[in-house]
Amino acid sequence: MRTKRMIMLLFLALSFAACNRGPSAGDRAKALMRAANDLLVQSTKATEEWTSEFSKAFRPQSRERFPANRDQLRASADKIIKALDEETRLNESAIEKYEQALALIKDGPQRQGMVLVVSAIKKEGQIRDLHKTQMQLVSDEKIVDAKTFNARFMEIMEQVMVVKRQSEAEFSEGRRLMGM
């Protein structure tokens, strides 16, 4: 969520720079970025929803009780997947708008930085997909014990952390290139 706030501030600053490059292209870029920022703000509700449910339902103690609590975890997983899907829908729409704005920005470090920031947002989509894969473990009838469930759950969490580090690195480099 902190990343989304930073992204919004970043794109607001960039929108002012884009305006200086030409009134018509700058105005269009600014409008596109404002629309994208609005979509990201809307997505924070879905983010808060799924992260709250995730942190409550998939604590280590809860995973240790698997498969006895499979039905309970399945209900939570369904809620999480629904919120992840909504967050994905909103973020993909925002990415589309950012990419349209990016097409209006001239080459240079700011453009390169913005490309990296957009890539970082796309990596967040990969993270959501990995979390959805975690949620699907609950319904995998081949998993019949807590040890296997937790091992697979944590394997996916390790993948999440790898992609998260990549996203954070791209975001940081993007910010650096844009002078932020």
Secondary structure, DSSP 8 states (H G I E B T S, - for coil): -HHHHHHHHHHHHHHHHHHTT-HHHHHHHHHHHHHHHHHHHHHHHHHHHHHHHHHHHT-HHHHHTTTTTHHHHHHHHHHHHHHHHHHHHHHHHHHHHHHHHHTTS-SSHHHHHHHHHHHHHHHHHHHHHHHHHHHHHTT-TT--SHHHHHHHHHHHHHHHHHHHHHHHHHHHHHHHHTT-
